[in-house]
């Protein structure tokens, strides 16, 4: 566990111990696997990371929206310890266990809609999305899958095809899975001024109907708030219009809630913000507080359309990961972490908007709950400035605050603090970020 409750820098970032580990890594770990910040963590608690040099950093990234309940949440640790002491694996497809069933029962209760639901568990968000497509294809007898500009859905062959950005996710890895069609979405900061969500949806639907045909589409796969693409929140009305079109034409609406789910946006799931009820929901990340677990949850008739043996995997729904998920869900309920996420947004957004107005280097501030972003631009316009975003992130890292960048243009700085982050640490982390942005504006 961490030895302090506040940010503390004993060395430069990274320090000598982390640099030594980095040298070992270079000799043992594939170069294609990169890290945002080469500090080697030895313990973590709440919203703090302690590294091999004894530095303690404020974590505003949550392992990319995974540790929503904080690091080492007691209910998670206790359940994992107890389950690991009983057994760590049987393979649910060989000898099942109650923990898997309990997670599926929780997902049926928590995901949007009152219809009868089923779930199947996997290891990663990419697996969940890929299996959602498999389910939709079997259930509809159709093949085409529609996705959107700026989308990110994973790194498997199919999910690379679903993902929009080439470098670093797709370049050189093809050929990709066929029958994937990309259409424009809703990106209010970069759309024509005044464009409504309904207008953006109409344009997307027109493209689908002309270039694919409604009767050929098995699924529309969409992130309710786009993650790696830049924390892009569609204009109000976009998702409901898309949902209505899917219902009319028998198309399966798949909500990729891998990054947005489990209280991150101030609701249990981001679709709830506009009362959209997806046919299938793909989840991962925050579901199990850092242990590998993912799920597809949705209408019983869709999940049950796949014959026995058509879904599964050796490790999917591992008993220790299921125990972690039950502990995480318990914590989210007990501590009202959806409300905590809304509180974080209420604190962060006004400060970022004031900073944008003051400095001129931030073109847009957006987000919902504790999924928040600042898009950096060349002052006076909308031209993306990825170098500025990178310099600001590096300055935060050097000062002991973990932030992340993202976006199709690489110019978005994103904040994903643990939902349990104490107010004083959030304030301190934001102060470091504000100082870094002011320094950037003064360059």
ZAZA-664905 format. One record per residue (C-alpha): residue in one letter; residue number from 1; x negated, y negated, z negated. Coordinates in steps of 0.001 Angstrom, whole numbers. Each point is the difference from the previous one (the first is absolute). Layout:
BEGIN
<res A&n NUM&east X&north Y&up Z>
...
# end
This chain:
BEGIN
<res X&n 1&east 0&north 0&up 0>
<res X&n 2&east -1086&north -3601&up 423>
<res X&n 3&east -1924&north -1566&up -2849>
<res X&n 4&east 1559&north -3447&up 389>
<res X&n 5&east 3326&north -1650&up 705>
<res X&n 6&east -1321&north -2795&up 2188>
<res X&n 7&east -2179&north -692&up 3028>
<res X&n 8&east -3677&north 259&up -836>
<res X&n 9&east -3052&north -203&up 2266>
<res X&n 10&east -3241&north 1392&up -1365>
<res X&n 11&east -1813&north 139&up 3359>
<res X&n 12&east 465&north -1249&up 3526>
<res X&n 13&east 2626&north 1840&up 2063>
<res X&n 14&east -1009&north 2672&up 892>
<res X&n 15&east -2496&north 588&up -2782>
<res X&n 16&east -3086&north 2212&up 14>
<res X&n 17&east 1772&north 3186&up -1080>
<res X&n 18&east 2635&north -394&up 2705>
<res X&n 19&east -2695&north -746&up 2578>
<res X&n 20&east -1818&north 3189&up -985>
<res X&n 21&east 3219&north 1967&up 439>
<res X&n 22&east 503&north -1696&up 3353>
<res X&n 23&east -3386&north 1296&up 1130>
<res X&n 24&east 986&north 3524&up -1054>
<res X&n 25&east 3274&north -402&up 1822>
<res X&n 26&east -1770&north -986&up 3227>
<res X&n 27&east -1842&north 3329&up -60>
<res X&n 28&east 3079&north 2116&up -761>
<res X&n 29&east 3228&north -1666&up 1175>
<res X&n 30&east 1061&north -498&up 3618>
<res X&n 31&east -593&north -3523&up 1301>
<res X&n 32&east 3499&north -114&up 1476>
<res X&n 33&east 1451&north -280&up -3510>
<res X&n 34&east -355&north -3589&up -1178>
<res X&n 35&east 733&north -1718&up -3321>
<res X&n 36&east 1232&north -3527&up -623>
<res X&n 37&east -2237&north -600&up -2991>
<res X&n 38&east -3028&north 2231&up -764>
<res X&n 39&east 356&north 29&up -3773>
<res X&n 40&east 202&north 3472&up -1489>
<res X&n 41&east 2769&north 289&up -2551>
<res X&n 42&east -592&north 1891&up -3230>
<res X&n 43&east 3273&north -787&up -1765>
<res X&n 44&east 3229&north -1900&up 540>
<res X&n 45&east 2865&north -1045&up -2199>
<res X&n 46&east 3053&north -2148&up 680>
<res X&n 47&east -1180&north -2480&up 2619>
<res X&n 48&east -3738&north 155&up -698>
<res X&n 49&east -2806&north 1959&up 1654>
<res X&n 50&east -3342&north 583&up -1739>
<res X&n 51&east -2955&north 874&up 2199>
<res X&n 52&east -3273&north 1851&up -483>
<res X&n 53&east -1738&north -3231&up -1025>
<res X&n 54&east 2523&north -835&up -2714>
<res X&n 55&east 1739&north -2709&up 2038>
<res X&n 56&east 3755&north -207&up -517>
<res X&n 57&east 2033&north -1241&up 2948>
<res X&n 58&east 3609&north -1105&up 319>
<res X&n 59&east 1739&north 2306&up 2462>
<res X&n 60&east 2412&north -1805&up 2325>
<res X&n 61&east 12&north 2883&up 2495>
<res X&n 62&east 1318&north 3000&up -1983>
<res X&n 63&east -1868&north 2425&up 2250>
<res X&n 64&east 2172&north -1301&up 2871>
<res X&n 65&east 3327&north -82&up -1858>
<res X&n 66&east -504&north 3315&up -1796>
<res X&n 67&east -493&north -787&up -3692>
<res X&n 68&east 3277&north -1891&up -322>
<res X&n 69&east 259&north 1150&up -3623>
<res X&n 70&east -3606&north -1028&up -682>
<res X&n 71&east -3089&north 2127&up -379>
<res X&n 72&east 190&north 2851&up -2518>
<res X&n 73&east 3644&north -604&up -915>
<res X&n 74&east 630&north 2032&up -3183>
<res X&n 75&east 3074&north 1866&up 1273>
<res X&n 76&east -1892&north 1012&up 3136>
<res X&n 77&east -3131&north 1076&up -1858>
<res X&n 78&east 1956&north 2004&up -2570>
<res X&n 79&east 2072&north 1843&up 2584>
<res X&n 80&east -3016&north 731&up 2215>
<res X&n 81&east -2028&north 1300&up -2938>
<res X&n 82&east 2833&north 2258&up -1141>
<res X&n 83&east 697&north 1380&up 3467>
<res X&n 84&east -3682&north 593&up 796>
<res X&n 85&east -258&north 2013&up -3210>
<res X&n 86&east 2796&north 2310&up 1147>
<res X&n 87&east -822&north 478&up 3702>
<res X&n 88&east -1347&north -2096&up 2861>
<res X&n 89&east 1296&north 1818&up 3067>
<res X&n 90&east 2190&north 2825&up 1196>
<res X&n 91&east 1141&north -1446&up 3363>
<res X&n 92&east 3696&north -838&up -106>
<res X&n 93&east 483&north 2107&up 3128>
<res X&n 94&east -1279&north 3045&up -1896>
<res X&n 95&east 1116&north -376&up -3611>
<res X&n 96&east 2039&north -3160&up -708>
<res X&n 97&east 205&north -2021&up -3219>
<res X&n 98&east 2358&north -2455&up -1655>
<res X&n 99&east -2146&north -3123&up 370>
<res X&n 100&east 472&north -26&up 3775>
<res X&n 101&east 3758&north 312&up -398>
<res X&n 102&east 92&north -2786&up -2592>
<res X&n 103&east -1889&north -2387&up 2280>
<res X&n 104&east 2462&north 730&up 2803>
<res X&n 105&east 2921&north -605&up -2372>
<res X&n 106&east -1492&north -3364&up -991>
<res X&n 107&east -482&north -963&up 3651>
<res X&n 108&east 3630&north 842&up 762>
<res X&n 109&east 1085&north -2325&up -2782>
<res X&n 110&east -2414&north -2856&up 701>
<res X&n 111&east -13&north -355&up 3797>
<res X&n 112&east 2706&north -2147&up 1640>
<res X&n 113&east 3436&north 1470&up 666>
<res X&n 114&east 2494&north 2188&up -1821>
<res X&n 115&east 83&north 2776&up 2633>
<res X&n 116&east -1200&north 3527&up -689>
<res X&n 117&east -3784&north 142&up 354>
<res X&n 118&east -2855&north 2424&up 265>
<res X&n 119&east -3748&north -532&up -332>
<res X&n 120&east -3200&north 1766&up 993>
<res X&n 121&east -3367&north -884&up -1532>
<res X&n 122&east -3372&north -504&up 1692>
<res X&n 123&east -3424&north -1452&up -807>
<res X&n 124&east -290&north -3338&up 1809>
<res X&n 125&east 2021&north -2759&up 1595>
<res X&n 126&east -1100&north 1068&up 3471>
<res X&n 127&east 1254&north 3530&up -666>
<res X&n 128&east 3324&north -1391&up -1199>
<res X&n 129&east 485&north -2151&up 3095>
<res X&n 130&east -1049&north 2790&up 2351>
<res X&n 131&east 2415&north 2432&up -1621>
<res X&n 132&east 2807&north -2563&up 104>
<res X&n 133&east -477&north -112&up 3769>
<res X&n 134&east 5&north 3799&up 173>
<res X&n 135&east 3258&north 108&up -1951>
<res X&n 136&east 1624&north -2666&up 2174>
<res X&n 137&east -973&north 1838&up 3192>
<res X&n 138&east 1416&north 3308&up -1179>
<res X&n 139&east 3198&north -1559&up -1360>
<res X&n 140&east 748&north -2071&up 3123>
<res X&n 141&east -1443&north 2217&up 2724>
<res X&n 142&east -1699&north -3115&up 1396>
<res X&n 143&east -3679&north -865&up 376>
<res X&n 144&east -597&north -3763&up 244>
<res X&n 145&east -1203&north -1971&up -3014>
<res X&n 146&east 175&north -3799&up -167>
<res X&n 147&east -2448&north -2052&up -2068>
<res X&n 148&east -915&north -3680&up -224>
<res X&n 149&east -2755&north -2483&up 673>
<res X&n 150&east -2381&north -381&up -2989>
<res X&n 151&east 1098&north 3361&up -1435>
<res X&n 152&east -2254&north 2290&up -2008>
<res X&n 153&east 1121&north 3556&up -728>
<res X&n 154&east -3146&north 2059&up -585>
<res X&n 155&east -3079&north 1719&up 1410>
<res X&n 156&east 1217&north 3404&up 1212>
<res X&n 157&east 340&north 429&up 3754>
<res X&n 158&east 3724&north -738&up 68>
<res X&n 159&east -162&north -2835&up -2511>
<res X&n 160&east -2929&north -1570&up 1858>
<res X&n 161&east 2318&north -82&up 3007>
<res X&n 162&east 2626&north -1715&up -2163>
<res X&n 163&east -2544&north -2525&up -1301>
<res X&n 164&east -452&north -3210&up 1990>
<res X&n 165&east -3546&north -1156&up -762>
<res X&n 166&east -2796&north 1620&up 1980>
<res X&n 167&east -3187&north -852&up -1930>
<res X&n 168&east -787&north 1648&up -2369>
<res X&n 169&east 2968&north 2352&up -121>
<res X&n 170&east 286&north 1332&up 3565>
<res X&n 171&east -2972&north -995&up 2126>
<res X&n 172&east -1730&north 3052&up 1450>
<res X&n 173&east 2275&north 2538&up -1685>
<res X&n 174&east 2470&north 683&up 2823>
<res X&n 175&east 1781&north 1404&up 1868>
<res X&n 176&east 2994&north -600&up -2208>
<res X&n 177&east 3379&north 1637&up -390>
<res X&n 178&east 2473&north -826&up 2791>
<res X&n 179&east 3571&north -1316&up -113>
<res X&n 180&east -850&north -2959&up -2240>
<res X&n 181&east 1353&north -3397&up 1083>
<res X&n 182&east -982&north -3351&up -1506>
<res X&n 183&east 2292&north -3016&up -55>
<res X&n 184&east -259&north -3522&up -1449>
<res X&n 185&east 1149&north -527&up -3547>
<res X&n 186&east 540&north -3088&up -2133>
<res X&n 187&east -3028&north -2041&up -1127>
<res X&n 188&east 1472&north -3339&up -1125>
<res X&n 189&east -3325&north -1858&up -222>
<res X&n 190&east -904&north 908&up 3591>
<res X&n 191&east 3446&north 207&up 1601>
<res X&n 192&east 1620&north -2893&up 1832>
<res X&n 193&east 1200&north -2629&up -2496>
<res X&n 194&east 3491&north 678&up -1272>
<res X&n 195&east 169&north 3561&up 1302>
<res X&n 196&east 2403&north 1939&up -2204>
<res X&n 197&east -248&north 3579&up -1097>
<res X&n 198&east 3038&north 863&up 2108>
<res X&n 199&east -1637&north -1516&up 3082>
<res X&n 200&east -3223&north 1911&up -622>
<res X&n 201&east 1966&north 3226&up -424>
<res X&n 202&east 1944&north -641&up 3198>
<res X&n 203&east -3268&north -394&up 1917>
<res X&n 204&east -1363&north 3237&up -1438>
<res X&n 205&east 3209&north 1885&up 734>
<res X&n 206&east 107&north -1336&up 3550>
<res X&n 207&east -3532&north 1304&up 559>
<res X&n 208&east 941&north 3418&up -1426>
<res X&n 209&east 3116&north 338&up 2110>
<res X&n 210&east -1710&north -1074&up 3212>
<res X&n 211&east -3298&north 1843&up -359>
<res X&n 212&east 957&north 3099&up -1982>
<res X&n 213&east 3773&north 434&up -123>
<res X&n 214&east 1943&north 317&up -3222>
<res X&n 215&east 945&north 3609&up 682>
<res X&n 216&east -3690&north 986&up 205>
<res X&n 217&east -1051&north -1473&up -3346>
<res X&n 218&east -405&north 2382&up -2919>
<res X&n 219&east -1215&north -2569&up -2523>
<res X&n 220&east -792&north -3628&up -601>
<res X&n 221&east -2857&north -172&up -2502>
<res X&n 222&east -513&north -3305&up -1791>
<res X&n 223&east -1689&north -1455&up -3060>
<res X&n 224&east 2567&north -2267&up -1722>
<res X&n 225&east -2950&north -2286&up -728>
<res X&n 226&east -2993&north 757&up 2175>
<res X&n 227&east -3113&north 843&up -2011>
<res X&n 228&east -3301&north 296&up 1857>
<res X&n 229&east 1481&north -2125&up 2788>
<res X&n 230&east -62&north -3054&up -2255>
<res X&n 231&east 2736&north 258&up -2646>
<res X&n 232&east 2465&north -1146&up 2637>
<res X&n 233&east 3514&north -362&up -1393>
<res X&n 234&east 2591&north -37&up 2798>
<res X&n 235&east 2473&north -2843&up 170>
<res X&n 236&east 3269&north 662&up -1855>
<res X&n 237&east 2422&north 1994&up 2092>
<res X&n 238&east -2608&north 1887&up 2033>
<res X&n 239&east 124&north 3261&up -1945>
<res X&n 240&east 3806&north 90&up -377>
<res X&n 241&east 484&north -578&up 3737>
<res X&n 242&east -2455&north 2755&up 817>
<res X&n 243&east 1710&north 2327&up -2469>
<res X&n 244&east 3405&north -619&up 1552>
<res X&n 245&east -1356&north 783&up 3470>
<res X&n 246&east -1530&north 3256&up -1236>
<res X&n 247&east 3283&north 1064&up -1580>
<res X&n 248&east 1968&north -748&up 3180>
<res X&n 249&east -2323&north 2077&up 2154>
<res X&n 250&east -786&north 2919&up -2299>
<res X&n 251&east -3625&north -1080&up -412>
<res X&n 252&east -1762&north 897&up -3250>
<res X&n 253&east -1199&north -3117&up -1819>
<res X&n 254&east -3235&north 847&up -1822>
<res X&n 255&east -1136&north -2508&up -2610>
<res X&n 256&east -3730&north 235&up -595>
<res X&n 257&east -11&north -1099&up -3645>
<res X&n 258&east -3488&north 1385&up -642>
<res X&n 259&east -1394&north -3395&up -1045>
<res X&n 260&east 3243&north -1784&up -921>
<res X&n 261&east 1595&north 2679&up -2174>
<res X&n 262&east 189&north 545&up -3732>
<res X&n 263&east 750&north -3514&up -1241>
<res X&n 264&east -2758&north -1720&up 2000>
<res X&n 265&east 2273&north -2578&up 1662>
<res X&n 266&east 2253&north -618&up -3009>
<res X&n 267&east 2470&north 2745&up 894>
<res X&n 268&east -623&north 3715&up -293>
<res X&n 269&east -131&north -8&up 3803>
<res X&n 270&east -365&north -2937&up 2366>
<res X&n 271&east 3023&north 1025&up 2098>
<res X&n 272&east 2219&north -843&up -2945>
<res X&n 273&east -701&north -3707&up 451>
<res X&n 274&east 2472&north -102&up 2908>
<res X&n 275&east 2040&north 3050&up -1022>
<res X&n 276&east -1373&north 2088&up 2862>
<res X&n 277&east 451&north 3745&up -494>
<res X&n 278&east -2518&north 1959&up 2086>
<res X&n 279&east 682&north 3524&up 1157>
<res X&n 280&east -3485&north 1085&up -1105>
<res X&n 281&east -2426&north -1679&up -2399>
<res X&n 282&east -3735&north 761&up 58>
<res X&n 283&east -1816&north -672&up -3282>
<res X&n 284&east -3480&north 438&up -1467>
<res X&n 285&east -2500&north -2388&up -1682>
<res X&n 286&east 1850&north -1260&up -3111>
<res X&n 287&east 1942&north 3232&up -459>
<res X&n 288&east -2662&north 1729&up -2136>
<res X&n 289&east -2320&north -2712&up -1329>
<res X&n 290&east -3020&north 1195&up 1962>
<res X&n 291&east 469&north 3729&up 324>
<res X&n 292&east 639&north 1204&up 3561>
<res X&n 293&east 3733&north 328&up 524>
<res X&n 294&east 2426&north -1073&up 2697>
<res X&n 295&east 3577&north 729&up 949>
<res X&n 296&east 2676&north -131&up 2643>
<res X&n 297&east 3426&north -569&up -1510>
<res X&n 298&east 3222&north -371&up 1911>
<res X&n 299&east 3331&north 1235&up 1177>
<res X&n 300&east 519&north 3636&up -863>
<res X&n 301&east 1215&north 912&up 3476>
<res X&n 302&east -3216&north -1335&up 1541>
<res X&n 303&east -2416&north 1713&up -2385>
<res X&n 304&east 1970&north 3234&up 104>
<res X&n 305&east -9&north 53&up 3809>
<res X&n 306&east -3592&north 1246&up -88>
<res X&n 307&east -66&north 3797&up -315>
<res X&n 308&east -1763&north 1659&up -2955>
<res X&n 309&east -3759&north -103&up 428>
<res X&n 310&east 100&north -3046&up 2277>
<res X&n 311&east -1182&north -2348&up -2736>
<res X&n 312&east -2669&north 405&up -2636>
<res X&n 313&east -3711&north 76&up -733>
<res X&n 314&east -2352&north 1665&up -2438>
<res X&n 315&east -357&north -2931&up -2400>
<res X&n 316&east 3210&north -1954&up 595>
<res X&n 317&east 1703&north -685&up -3312>
<res X&n 318&east -2939&north 1192&up -2084>
<res X&n 319&east 1169&north 529&up -3597>
<res X&n 320&east -2495&north -2453&up -1526>
<res X&n 321&east 949&north -2671&up 2543>
<res X&n 322&east 3690&north 630&up -738>
<res X&n 323&east -698&north -474&up -3707>
<res X&n 324&east -1690&north -3319&up 790>
<res X&n 325&east 3004&north -1088&up 2058>
<res X&n 326&east 2406&north 774&up -2828>
<res X&n 327&east -2188&north -2019&up -2364>
<res X&n 328&east -185&north -2899&up 2435>
<res X&n 329&east 3768&north -54&up 544>
<res X&n 330&east 557&north 168&up -3758>
<res X&n 331&east -2278&north -3014&up -439>
<res X&n 332&east 1650&north -1996&up 2794>
<res X&n 333&east 3402&north 505&up -1595>
<res X&n 334&east -1053&north -589&up -3608>
<res X&n 335&east -1999&north -3147&up 770>
<res X&n 336&east 2309&north -1367&up 2728>
<res X&n 337&east -2877&north -298&up 2437>
<res X&n 338&east 2334&north -1137&up 2776>
<res X&n 339&east 775&north -3020&up -2159>
<res X&n 340&east -3691&north -394&up -767>
<res X&n 341&east -734&north -79&up 3733>
<res X&n 342&east 2531&north -2784&up 478>
<res X&n 343&east -1656&north -1873&up -2835>
<res X&n 344&east -3404&north 332&up 1667>
<res X&n 345&east 1418&north -1387&up 3232>
<res X&n 346&east 1552&north -2882&up -1894>
<res X&n 347&east -3411&north -871&up -1406>
<res X&n 348&east -2164&north 547&up 3063>
<res X&n 349&east 2031&north -1424&up 2876>
<res X&n 350&east 281&north -3599&up -1302>
<res X&n 351&east -3729&north -108&up -702>
<res X&n 352&east -921&north 1354&up 3420>
<res X&n 353&east 2391&north -2400&up 1735>
<res X&n 354&east -1463&north -2953&up -1867>
<res X&n 355&east -3472&north 1203&up 920>
<res X&n 356&east 992&north 288&up 3670>
<res X&n 357&east 1349&north -3557&up 18>
<res X&n 358&east -3132&north -1296&up -1743>
<res X&n 359&east -2671&north 1718&up 2086>
<res X&n 360&east 1360&north 427&up 3516>
<res X&n 361&east -1793&north 3308&up 565>
<res X&n 362&east 3045&north 2146&up -810>
<res X&n 363&east 2645&north -25&up 2697>
<res X&n 364&east 2601&north 2149&up -1722>
<res X&n 365&east 733&north 1320&up -3469>
<res X&n 366&east 2446&north 2861&up -182>
<res X&n 367&east 1027&north 3084&up -1874>
<res X&n 368&east 2482&north 1484&up -2375>
<res X&n 369&east -492&north 1164&up -3558>
<res X&n 370&east -3643&north 992&up -482>
<res X&n 371&east -719&north 501&up 3713>
<res X&n 372&east -1371&north -3429&up 884>
<res X&n 373&east -2156&north -1513&up 2710>
<res X&n 374&east -1709&north -3112&up 1289>
<res X&n 375&east -707&north -196&up 3739>
<res X&n 376&east -3148&north -1991&up 805>
<res X&n 377&east -69&north -2189&up 3111>
<res X&n 378&east -2189&north -2607&up 1597>
<res X&n 379&east 1278&north -3242&up -1574>
<res X&n 380&east 2638&north -1807&up 2008>
<res X&n 381&east 1486&north 2987&up 1821>
<res X&n 382&east 730&north 3715&up -75>
<res X&n 383&east -3249&north 1362&up 1444>
<res X&n 384&east -1031&north 2922&up -2232>
<res X&n 385&east -3163&north -507&up -2070>
<res X&n 386&east -1167&north 3444&up -1127>
<res X&n 387&east -3428&north -1361&up -966>
<res X&n 388&east 1595&north -2338&up -2544>
<res X&n 389&east 2058&north 2839&up -1498>
<res X&n 390&east -3154&north 2105&up -243>
<res X&n 391&east -2002&north -2743&up -1691>
<res X&n 392&east 2742&north -657&up -2539>
<res X&n 393&east 288&north 3710&up -785>
<res X&n 394&east -3794&north 261&up -398>
<res X&n 395&east -42&north -2982&up -2360>
<res X&n 396&east 2710&north 1596&up -2129>
<res X&n 397&east -1916&north 3278&up -103>
<res X&n 398&east -3188&north -1763&up -1093>
<res X&n 399&east 1971&north -1627&up -2806>
<res X&n 400&east 1451&north 3303&up -1203>
<res X&n 401&east 3461&north -10&up 1602>
<res X&n 402&east 1008&north 2759&up 2418>
<res X&n 403&east 2090&north -1233&up 2933>
<res X&n 404&east 639&north 1584&up 3393>
<res X&n 405&east 336&north -1212&up 3566>
<res X&n 406&east 2224&north 1348&up 2766>
<res X&n 407&east 1906&north -1034&up 3098>
<res X&n 408&east -118&north 649&up 3707>
<res X&n 409&east -2368&north -2963&up 272>
<res X&n 410&east -1865&north 780&up -3232>
<res X&n 411&east 909&north -3426&up -1389>
<res X&n 412&east 2385&north 874&up -2829>
<res X&n 413&east -1031&north 155&up -3635>
<res X&n 414&east 2372&north 2249&up -1911>
<res X&n 415&east 732&north 311&up -3687>
<res X&n 416&east 1289&north 3264&up -1467>
<res X&n 417&east -480&north -307&up -3753>
<res X&n 418&east 1119&north 2789&up -2306>
<res X&n 419&east 3557&north -755&up -1030>
<res X&n 420&east -1074&north 348&up -3621>
<res X&n 421&east -2781&north -2618&up 327>
<res X&n 422&east -12&north -2329&up -3044>
<res X&n 423&east 875&north -3610&up 757>
<res X&n 424&east -3361&north -1320&up -1173>
<res X&n 425&east -1917&north 2271&up 2390>
<res X&n 426&east 2287&north -976&up 2880>
<res X&n 427&east -573&north -3667&up -802>
<res X&n 428&east -3765&north 494&up -177>
<res X&n 429&east -98&north 1924&up 3248>
<res X&n 430&east 2032&north -2677&up 1764>
<res X&n 431&east -2298&north -2714&up -1334>
<res X&n 432&east -2988&north 1808&up 1517>
<res X&n 433&east 1852&north 301&up 3310>
<res X&n 434&east 979&north -3679&up -34>
<res X&n 435&east -3626&north -1020&up -583>
<res X&n 436&east -1137&north 2211&up 2893>
<res X&n 437&east 2582&north -1503&up 2372>
<res X&n 438&east -966&north -3541&up -983>
<res X&n 439&east -3639&north 827&up 658>
<res X&n 440&east 960&north 1347&up 3414>
<res X&n 441&east 1977&north -3137&up 835>
<res X&n 442&east -3002&north -2142&up -943>
<res X&n 443&east -2411&north 1810&up 2352>
# end
